[in-house]
C-alpha cells in the first residue's frame, strides 16, 4: 500500500508544506499514539461531490478532541 503525499498538512495549529511538518523525537504522539482523527469520505454524485455524514463525523472528531483536551480552531470545526 502506498500513501499519497499531500502538498499541505495540518501541523501545530496551522497548514504547512508537507516537507516542513517535523515531529520531535520525544513527541508524546510518537511514543504513545496520542492523536485525534476521523475518516471522512467524499463521493461523486450527479450533483457534484458529497461528503458522507459530515455532521456525524465532525461531532465524533470534536468528542475525541475533547476527551484528550485538544483544542481545534473554531473555523475548522464548523
VMD Tcl script that builds the backbone (N, CA, C; Angstrom):
set m [mol new atoms 234]
animate dup $m
set s [atomselect $m all]
$s set {name element resname resid chain x y z} {
  {N N UNK 1 A 0.839 -1.165 0.000}
  {CA C UNK 1 A 0.000 0.000 0.000}
  {C C UNK 1 A 0.894 1.242 0.000}
  {N N UNK 2 A 0.542 2.233 -0.807}
  {CA C UNK 2 A 1.309 3.470 -0.841}
  {C C UNK 2 A 0.483 4.613 -0.283}
  {N N UNK 3 A 1.158 5.612 0.225}
  {CA C UNK 3 A 0.495 6.799 0.747}
  {C C UNK 3 A 0.752 7.949 -0.207}
  {N N UNK 4 A -0.306 8.639 -0.598}
  {CA C UNK 4 A -0.152 9.787 -1.475}
  {C C UNK 4 A 0.267 10.992 -0.636}
  {N N UNK 5 A 1.347 11.615 -1.010}
  {CA C UNK 5 A 1.850 12.784 -0.299}
  {C C UNK 5 A 0.998 14.002 -0.639}
  {N N UNK 6 A 0.501 14.686 0.389}
  {CA C UNK 6 A -0.270 15.909 0.191}
  {C C UNK 6 A 0.681 17.088 0.027}
  {N N UNK 7 A 0.201 18.171 -0.552}
  {CA C UNK 7 A 1.023 19.378 -0.658}
  {C C UNK 7 A 1.141 20.063 0.699}
  {N N UNK 8 A 0.026 20.068 1.457}
  {CA C UNK 8 A -0.010 20.716 2.766}
  {C C UNK 8 A -0.594 19.774 3.801}
  {N N UNK 9 A -0.262 20.032 5.069}
  {CA C UNK 9 A -0.738 19.196 6.170}
  {C C UNK 9 A -0.976 20.086 7.385}
  {N N UNK 10 A -1.987 19.742 8.205}
  {CA C UNK 10 A -2.270 20.477 9.431}
  {C C UNK 10 A -1.227 20.070 10.460}
  {N N UNK 11 A -0.484 21.053 10.993}
  {CA C UNK 11 A 0.598 20.755 11.922}
  {C C UNK 11 A 0.768 21.904 12.907}
  {N N UNK 12 A 0.674 21.590 14.188}
  {CA C UNK 12 A 0.857 22.590 15.246}
  {C C UNK 12 A 0.001 23.836 15.048}
  {N N UNK 13 A -1.261 23.631 14.691}
  {CA C UNK 13 A -2.203 24.739 14.598}
  {C C UNK 13 A -2.197 25.525 13.314}
  {N N UNK 14 A -1.544 25.011 12.282}
  {CA C UNK 14 A -1.555 25.721 11.009}
  {C C UNK 14 A -1.294 24.756 9.852}
  {N N UNK 15 A -1.667 25.198 8.658}
  {CA C UNK 15 A -1.375 24.421 7.466}
  {C C UNK 15 A 0.062 24.730 7.053}
  {N N UNK 16 A 0.863 23.677 6.890}
  {CA C UNK 16 A 2.260 23.856 6.479}
  {C C UNK 16 A 2.554 22.940 5.300}
  {N N UNK 17 A 3.611 23.248 4.575}
  {CA C UNK 17 A 4.011 22.365 3.481}
  {C C UNK 17 A 4.407 21.014 4.062}
  {N N UNK 18 A 4.113 19.961 3.341}
  {CA C UNK 18 A 4.401 18.588 3.783}
  {C C UNK 18 A 5.844 18.465 4.272}
  {N N UNK 19 A 6.769 19.017 3.515}
  {CA C UNK 19 A 8.191 18.908 3.843}
  {C C UNK 19 A 8.549 19.601 5.154}
  {N N UNK 20 A 7.746 20.591 5.573}
  {CA C UNK 20 A 8.050 21.370 6.776}
  {C C UNK 20 A 7.428 20.789 8.043}
  {N N UNK 21 A 6.630 19.752 7.933}
  {CA C UNK 21 A 5.987 19.142 9.109}
  {C C UNK 21 A 6.963 18.156 9.743}
  {N N UNK 22 A 7.573 18.577 10.820}
  {CA C UNK 22 A 8.573 17.754 11.514}
  {C C UNK 22 A 8.095 17.463 12.929}
  {N N UNK 23 A 8.202 16.227 13.374}
  {CA C UNK 23 A 7.789 15.814 14.717}
  {C C UNK 23 A 9.039 15.542 15.547}
  {N N UNK 24 A 9.083 16.120 16.734}
  {CA C UNK 24 A 10.228 15.922 17.629}
  {C C UNK 24 A 10.290 14.464 18.064}
  {N N UNK 25 A 11.491 13.945 18.225}
  {CA C UNK 25 A 11.692 12.546 18.599}
  {C C UNK 25 A 11.072 12.218 19.962}
  {N N UNK 26 A 10.876 13.207 20.834}
  {CA C UNK 26 A 10.280 12.976 22.153}
  {C C UNK 26 A 8.782 13.290 22.188}
  {N N UNK 27 A 8.160 13.439 21.032}
  {CA C UNK 27 A 6.736 13.751 20.955}
  {C C UNK 27 A 5.889 12.673 21.636}
  {N N UNK 28 A 4.933 13.110 22.460}
  {CA C UNK 28 A 4.024 12.186 23.138}
  {C C UNK 28 A 3.242 11.363 22.109}
  {N N UNK 29 A 2.815 12.023 21.043}
  {CA C UNK 29 A 2.060 11.320 20.000}
  {C C UNK 29 A 2.895 10.219 19.350}
  {N N UNK 30 A 4.163 10.472 19.158}
  {CA C UNK 30 A 5.042 9.478 18.548}
  {C C UNK 30 A 5.244 8.273 19.463}
  {N N UNK 31 A 5.451 8.522 20.745}
  {CA C UNK 31 A 5.729 7.440 21.686}
  {C C UNK 31 A 4.482 6.689 22.151}
  {N N UNK 32 A 3.371 7.397 22.306}
  {CA C UNK 32 A 2.183 6.783 22.905}
  {C C UNK 32 A 0.962 6.760 21.993}
  {N N UNK 33 A 1.089 7.274 20.797}
  {CA C UNK 33 A -0.015 7.227 19.848}
  {C C UNK 33 A -1.140 8.205 20.142}
  {N N UNK 34 A -0.864 9.265 20.900}
  {CA C UNK 34 A -1.882 10.263 21.209}
  {C C UNK 34 A -2.267 10.988 19.926}
  {N N UNK 35 A -3.521 10.868 19.542}
  {CA C UNK 35 A -3.962 11.534 18.315}
  {C C UNK 35 A -5.477 11.621 18.275}
  {N N UNK 36 A -5.938 12.442 17.375}
  {CA C UNK 36 A -7.364 12.585 17.105}
  {C C UNK 36 A -7.509 12.525 15.589}
  {N N UNK 37 A -8.358 11.623 15.114}
  {CA C UNK 37 A -8.565 11.540 13.674}
  {C C UNK 37 A -9.958 11.007 13.390}
  {N N UNK 38 A -10.423 11.273 12.213}
  {CA C UNK 38 A -11.731 10.798 11.777}
  {C C UNK 38 A -11.648 10.598 10.272}
  {N N UNK 39 A -12.049 9.441 9.793}
  {CA C UNK 39 A -12.051 9.169 8.360}
  {C C UNK 39 A -13.334 9.681 7.733}
  {N N UNK 40 A -13.229 10.663 6.868}
  {CA C UNK 40 A -14.399 11.281 6.237}
  {C C UNK 40 A -14.346 10.975 4.747}
  {N N UNK 41 A -15.426 10.391 4.250}
  {CA C UNK 41 A -15.464 10.013 2.834}
  {C C UNK 41 A -16.260 11.018 2.020}
  {N N UNK 42 A -15.813 11.193 0.800}
  {CA C UNK 42 A -16.492 12.073 -0.147}
  {C C UNK 42 A -16.728 11.268 -1.421}
  {N N UNK 43 A -17.937 11.354 -1.931}
  {CA C UNK 43 A -18.298 10.589 -3.122}
  {C C UNK 43 A -18.764 11.522 -4.231}
  {N N UNK 44 A -18.543 11.099 -5.464}
  {CA C UNK 44 A -19.096 11.824 -6.603}
  {C C UNK 44 A -20.572 11.498 -6.719}
  {N N UNK 45 A -21.360 12.495 -7.077}
  {CA C UNK 45 A -22.782 12.282 -7.340}
  {C C UNK 45 A -23.150 13.092 -8.578}
  {N N UNK 46 A -24.372 12.923 -9.045}
  {CA C UNK 46 A -24.795 13.677 -10.225}
  {C C UNK 46 A -24.873 15.177 -9.934}
  {N N UNK 47 A -24.887 15.566 -8.639}
  {CA C UNK 47 A -24.903 16.983 -8.248}
  {C C UNK 47 A -23.514 17.485 -7.849}
  {N N UNK 48 A -22.502 16.641 -7.988}
  {CA C UNK 48 A -21.149 17.012 -7.587}
  {C C UNK 48 A -20.722 16.244 -6.347}
  {N N UNK 49 A -19.567 16.588 -5.768}
  {CA C UNK 49 A -19.054 15.860 -4.600}
  {C C UNK 49 A -19.985 15.957 -3.392}
  {N N UNK 50 A -20.132 14.840 -2.678}
  {CA C UNK 50 A -20.978 14.782 -1.486}
  {C C UNK 50 A -20.176 14.141 -0.354}
  {N N UNK 51 A -20.107 14.829 0.792}
  {CA C UNK 51 A -19.436 14.278 1.968}
  {C C UNK 51 A -20.449 13.427 2.722}
  {N N UNK 52 A -20.083 12.193 3.021}
  {CA C UNK 52 A -20.979 11.256 3.696}
  {C C UNK 52 A -21.020 11.541 5.195}
  {N N UNK 53 A -22.205 11.859 5.705}
  {CA C UNK 53 A -22.453 12.089 7.134}
  {C C UNK 53 A -21.452 13.047 7.778}
  {N N UNK 54 A -21.295 14.175 7.137}
  {CA C UNK 54 A -20.334 15.188 7.590}
  {C C UNK 54 A -20.565 15.599 9.044}
  {N N UNK 55 A -21.789 15.922 9.413}
  {CA C UNK 55 A -22.069 16.364 10.795}
  {C C UNK 55 A -21.673 15.319 11.825}
  {N N UNK 56 A -22.015 14.059 11.555}
  {CA C UNK 56 A -21.684 12.989 12.499}
  {C C UNK 56 A -20.169 12.814 12.631}
  {N N UNK 57 A -19.462 12.895 11.515}
  {CA C UNK 57 A -18.003 12.781 11.554}
  {C C UNK 57 A -17.390 13.918 12.373}
  {N N UNK 58 A -17.857 15.135 12.126}
  {CA C UNK 58 A -17.306 16.283 12.848}
  {C C UNK 58 A -17.627 16.205 14.339}
  {N N UNK 59 A -18.806 15.700 14.690}
  {CA C UNK 59 A -19.140 15.560 16.109}
  {C C UNK 59 A -18.228 14.534 16.781}
  {N N UNK 60 A -17.976 13.413 16.113}
  {CA C UNK 60 A -17.053 12.421 16.677}
  {C C UNK 60 A -15.648 12.998 16.828}
  {N N UNK 61 A -15.229 13.786 15.851}
  {CA C UNK 61 A -13.912 14.416 15.926}
  {C C UNK 61 A -13.842 15.376 17.115}
  {N N UNK 62 A -14.882 16.186 17.292}
  {CA C UNK 62 A -14.937 17.103 18.442}
  {C C UNK 62 A -14.925 16.336 19.750}
  {N N UNK 63 A -15.713 15.263 19.833}
  {CA C UNK 63 A -15.774 14.461 21.064}
  {C C UNK 63 A -14.417 13.839 21.388}
  {N N UNK 64 A -13.737 13.326 20.372}
  {CA C UNK 64 A -12.414 12.734 20.586}
  {C C UNK 64 A -11.416 13.785 21.052}
  {N N UNK 65 A -11.459 14.948 20.425}
  {CA C UNK 65 A -10.545 16.029 20.800}
  {C C UNK 65 A -10.797 16.475 22.239}
  {N N UNK 66 A -12.056 16.566 22.604}
  {CA C UNK 66 A -12.403 16.980 23.966}
  {C C UNK 66 A -11.881 15.969 24.982}
  {N N UNK 67 A -11.937 14.704 24.641}
  {CA C UNK 67 A -11.501 13.635 25.538}
  {C C UNK 67 A -10.024 13.766 25.915}
  {N N UNK 68 A -9.186 14.188 24.966}
  {CA C UNK 68 A -7.758 14.339 25.279}
  {C C UNK 68 A -7.372 15.815 25.466}
  {N N UNK 69 A -8.379 16.669 25.651}
  {CA C UNK 69 A -8.187 18.109 25.891}
  {C C UNK 69 A -7.365 18.744 24.760}
  {N N UNK 70 A -7.778 18.453 23.543}
  {CA C UNK 70 A -7.153 19.001 22.344}
  {C C UNK 70 A -8.098 20.039 21.775}
  {N N UNK 71 A -7.624 21.231 21.524}
  {CA C UNK 71 A -8.492 22.305 21.036}
  {C C UNK 71 A -8.215 22.592 19.564}
  {N N UNK 72 A -9.266 22.497 18.758}
  {CA C UNK 72 A -9.185 22.858 17.349}
  {C C UNK 72 A -9.566 24.325 17.193}
  {N N UNK 73 A -9.008 25.014 16.201}
  {CA C UNK 73 A -9.511 26.355 15.892}
  {C C UNK 73 A -10.976 26.248 15.491}
  {N N UNK 74 A -11.785 27.171 15.954}
  {CA C UNK 74 A -13.229 27.144 15.702}
  {C C UNK 74 A -13.553 27.036 14.209}
  {N N UNK 75 A -12.791 27.723 13.378}
  {CA C UNK 75 A -13.062 27.718 11.935}
  {C C UNK 75 A -12.984 26.320 11.334}
  {N N UNK 76 A -12.187 25.445 11.897}
  {CA C UNK 76 A -12.060 24.082 11.376}
  {C C UNK 76 A -13.163 23.165 11.861}
  {N N UNK 77 A -13.885 23.568 12.875}
  {CA C UNK 77 A -14.858 22.675 13.494}
  {C C UNK 77 A -16.294 22.997 13.131}
  {N N UNK 78 A -16.529 23.867 12.170}
  {CA C UNK 78 A -17.915 24.193 11.804}
  {C C UNK 78 A -18.421 23.293 10.708}
}
mol reanalyze $m
mol bondsrecalc $m
mol representation Tube
mol addrep $m
